[in-house]
Protein backbone atom coordinates (compact mmCIF):
# COMPACT_ATOMS: atom_id res chain seq x y z
CA UNK A 1 0.00 0.00 0.00
CA UNK A 2 2.90 2.37 0.66
CA UNK A 3 4.11 1.84 -2.92
CA UNK A 4 0.93 3.19 -4.47
CA UNK A 5 0.29 5.91 -1.89
CA UNK A 6 2.85 8.32 -3.34
CA UNK A 7 3.84 9.90 -6.66
CA UNK A 8 0.59 9.91 -8.59
CA UNK A 9 -0.51 6.26 -8.20
CA UNK A 10 0.15 5.11 -11.74
CA UNK A 11 1.09 1.51 -11.00
CA UNK A 12 -0.76 -1.46 -12.41
CA UNK A 13 -0.45 -4.98 -11.12
CA UNK A 14 2.35 -5.80 -13.56
CA UNK A 15 4.50 -2.87 -12.39
CA UNK A 16 3.71 -3.70 -8.78
CA UNK A 17 4.88 -7.27 -9.38
CA UNK A 18 8.25 -6.06 -10.67
CA UNK A 19 8.70 -3.69 -7.73
CA UNK A 20 7.76 -6.35 -5.18
CA UNK A 21 10.29 -8.74 -6.72
CA UNK A 22 13.11 -6.19 -6.89
CA UNK A 23 12.75 -4.27 -3.63
CA UNK A 24 11.29 -6.88 -1.31
CA UNK A 25 12.80 -10.02 -2.92
CA UNK A 26 9.41 -11.76 -3.01
CA UNK A 27 8.70 -14.77 -5.18
CA UNK A 28 5.29 -13.72 -6.47
CA UNK A 29 3.72 -13.79 -9.89
CA UNK A 30 1.49 -11.20 -11.56
CA UNK A 31 -1.68 -13.27 -11.15
CA UNK A 32 -1.34 -13.34 -7.38
CA UNK A 33 -0.63 -9.59 -7.34
CA UNK A 34 -3.71 -9.04 -9.50
CA UNK A 35 -5.92 -10.98 -7.07
CA UNK A 36 -4.47 -9.09 -4.09
CA UNK A 37 -5.06 -5.75 -5.82
CA UNK A 38 -8.62 -6.78 -6.63
CA UNK A 39 -9.26 -7.84 -3.04
CA UNK A 40 -7.81 -4.57 -1.68
CA UNK A 41 -9.81 -2.60 -4.29
CA UNK A 42 -6.81 -0.73 -5.66
CA UNK A 43 -7.15 -1.67 -9.33
CA UNK A 44 -7.43 1.21 -11.75
CA UNK A 45 -10.22 1.13 -14.36
CA UNK A 46 -9.22 -0.29 -17.71
CA UNK A 47 -8.76 2.03 -20.66
CA UNK A 48 -11.22 1.85 -23.52
CA UNK A 49 -9.68 1.05 -26.89
CA UNK A 50 -10.92 3.52 -29.49
CA UNK A 51 -10.40 2.60 -33.13
CA UNK A 52 -8.93 5.43 -35.17
CA UNK A 53 -10.37 4.20 -38.45
CA UNK A 54 -13.64 2.30 -38.14
CA UNK A 55 -14.24 -0.50 -40.61
CA UNK A 56 -16.00 0.46 -43.80
CA UNK A 57 -19.07 -1.50 -44.77
CA UNK A 58 -18.81 -3.40 -48.11
CA UNK A 59 -21.20 -2.38 -50.86
FIKOLZA-1660 file (N, C-alpha, C; in steps of 0.1 Angstrom, whole numbers, plus 5000, padded with zeros to 4 digits):
% residues 59
   i   px   py   pz ch aa at
   1 5008 4988 5000  A  X  N
   1 5000 5000 5000  A  X CA
   1 5009 5013 5000  A  X  C
   2 5020 5012 5006  A  X  N
   2 5029 5024 5007  A  X CA
   2 5035 5026 4993  A  X  C
   3 5036 5016 4984  A  X  N
   3 5041 5018 4971  A  X CA
   3 5032 5027 4962  A  X  C
   4 5019 5025 4964  A  X  N
   4 5009 5032 4955  A  X CA
   4 5004 5045 4962  A  X  C
   5 5008 5047 4974  A  X  N
   5 5003 5059 4981  A  X CA
   5 5009 5072 4976  A  X  C
   6 5022 5071 4971  A  X  N
   6 5029 5083 4967  A  X CA
   6 5029 5085 4952  A  X  C
   7 5035 5095 4947  A  X  N
   7 5038 5099 4933  A  X CA
   7 5028 5096 4923  A  X  C
   8 5016 5099 4925  A  X  N
   8 5006 5099 4914  A  X CA
   8 4998 5086 4912  A  X  C
   9 5003 5075 4918  A  X  N
   9 4995 5063 4918  A  X CA
   9 4992 5058 4904  A  X  C
  10 5003 5056 4896  A  X  N
  10 5001 5051 4883  A  X CA
  10 5007 5037 4881  A  X  C
  11 5006 5029 4891  A  X  N
  11 5011 5015 4890  A  X CA
  11 4999 5005 4887  A  X  C
  12 5002 4996 4878  A  X  N
  12 4992 4985 4876  A  X CA
  12 4998 4973 4883  A  X  C
  13 4991 4962 4882  A  X  N
  13 4995 4950 4889  A  X CA
  13 5008 4945 4883  A  X  C
  14 5011 4947 4870  A  X  N
  14 5024 4942 4864  A  X CA
  14 5035 4950 4870  A  X  C
  15 5034 4963 4871  A  X  N
  15 5045 4971 4876  A  X CA
  15 5047 4968 4891  A  X  C
  16 5036 4966 4898  A  X  N
  16 5037 4963 4912  A  X CA
  16 5044 4950 4914  A  X  C
  17 5042 4940 4905  A  X  N
  17 5049 4927 4906  A  X CA
  17 5064 4929 4905  A  X  C
  18 5068 4937 4895  A  X  N
  18 5083 4939 4893  A  X CA
  18 5089 4946 4906  A  X  C
  19 5082 4956 4911  A  X  N
  19 5087 4963 4923  A  X CA
  19 5088 4954 4935  A  X  C
  20 5077 4946 4937  A  X  N
  20 5078 4936 4948  A  X CA
  20 5089 4926 4947  A  X  C
  21 5092 4922 4935  A  X  N
  21 5103 4913 4933  A  X CA
  21 5116 4919 4935  A  X  C
  22 5118 4931 4930  A  X  N
  22 5131 4938 4931  A  X CA
  22 5134 4943 4945  A  X  C
  23 5125 4951 4951  A  X  N
  23 5127 4957 4964  A  X CA
  23 5126 4948 4976  A  X  C
  24 5116 4939 4975  A  X  N
  24 5113 4931 4987  A  X CA
  24 5117 4917 4985  A  X  C
  25 5123 4913 4974  A  X  N
  25 5128 4900 4971  A  X CA
  25 5117 4889 4973  A  X  C
  26 5105 4892 4969  A  X  N
  26 5094 4882 4970  A  X CA
  26 5093 4874 4957  A  X  C
  27 5090 4861 4959  A  X  N
  27 5087 4852 4948  A  X CA
  27 5072 4852 4946  A  X  C
  28 5067 4861 4937  A  X  N
  28 5053 4863 4935  A  X CA
  28 5051 4865 4921  A  X  C
  29 5040 4860 4915  A  X  N
  29 5037 4862 4901  A  X CA
  29 5026 4873 4899  A  X  C
  30 5024 4877 4887  A  X  N
  30 5015 4888 4884  A  X CA
  30 5000 4884 4887  A  X  C
  31 4997 4871 4886  A  X  N
  31 4983 4867 4889  A  X CA
  31 4980 4869 4903  A  X  C
  32 4989 4865 4912  A  X  N
  32 4987 4867 4926  A  X CA
  32 4986 4881 4930  A  X  C
  33 4994 4890 4924  A  X  N
  33 4994 4904 4927  A  X CA
  33 4980 4910 4922  A  X  C
  34 4976 4905 4910  A  X  N
  34 4963 4910 4905  A  X CA
  34 4952 4906 4915  A  X  C
  35 4951 4894 4920  A  X  N
  35 4941 4890 4929  A  X CA
  35 4942 4898 4942  A  X  C
  36 4954 4901 4947  A  X  N
  36 4955 4909 4959  A  X CA
  36 4950 4923 4957  A  X  C
  37 4954 4929 4945  A  X  N
  37 4949 4943 4942  A  X CA
  37 4934 4943 4941  A  X  C
  38 4928 4933 4935  A  X  N
  38 4914 4932 4934  A  X CA
  38 4907 4931 4947  A  X  C
  39 4913 4923 4956  A  X  N
  39 4907 4922 4970  A  X CA
  39 4909 4935 4978  A  X  C
  40 4920 4942 4976  A  X  N
  40 4922 4954 4983  A  X CA
  40 4915 4966 4976  A  X  C
  41 4909 4964 4965  A  X  N
  41 4902 4974 4957  A  X CA
  41 4911 4986 4953  A  X  C
  42 4923 4982 4948  A  X  N
  42 4932 4993 4943  A  X CA
  42 4935 4992 4928  A  X  C
  43 4927 4984 4921  A  X  N
  43 4929 4983 4907  A  X CA
  43 4923 4996 4900  A  X  C
  44 4930 5001 4890  A  X  N
  44 4926 5012 4882  A  X CA
  44 4916 5007 4872  A  X  C
  45 4907 5016 4867  A  X  N
  45 4898 5011 4856  A  X CA
  45 4905 5010 4843  A  X  C
  46 4901 5000 4836  A  X  N
  46 4908 4997 4823  A  X CA
  46 4905 5008 4813  A  X  C
  47 4914 5010 4804  A  X  N
  47 4912 5020 4793  A  X CA
  47 4904 5014 4782  A  X  C
  48 4896 5023 4776  A  X  N
  48 4888 5018 4765  A  X CA
  48 4896 5020 4752  A  X  C
  49 4896 5010 4744  A  X  N
  49 4903 5011 4731  A  X CA
  49 4894 5017 4721  A  X  C
  50 4899 5028 4715  A  X  N
  50 4891 5035 4705  A  X CA
  50 4898 5033 4692  A  X  C
  51 4890 5028 4682  A  X  N
  51 4896 5026 4669  A  X CA
  51 4897 5039 4662  A  X  C
  52 4909 5042 4655  A  X  N
  52 4911 5054 4648  A  X CA
  52 4903 5054 4635  A  X  C
  53 4903 5043 4628  A  X  N
  53 4896 5042 4615  A  X CA
  53 4886 5031 4616  A  X  C
  54 4874 5034 4618  A  X  N
  54 4864 5023 4619  A  X CA
  54 4863 5016 4605  A  X  C
  55 4859 5003 4606  A  X  N
  55 4858 4995 4594  A  X CA
  55 4847 5000 4585  A  X  C
  56 4850 5000 4572  A  X  N
  56 4840 5005 4562  A  X CA
  56 4831 4993 4558  A  X  C
  57 4819 4995 4556  A  X  N
  57 4809 4985 4552  A  X CA
  57 4811 4982 4537  A  X  C
  58 4811 4969 4533  A  X  N
  58 4812 4966 4519  A  X CA
  58 4799 4970 4512  A  X  C
  59 4800 4972 4499  A  X  N
  59 4788 4976 4491  A  X CA
  59 4779 4965 4489  A  X  C
% end
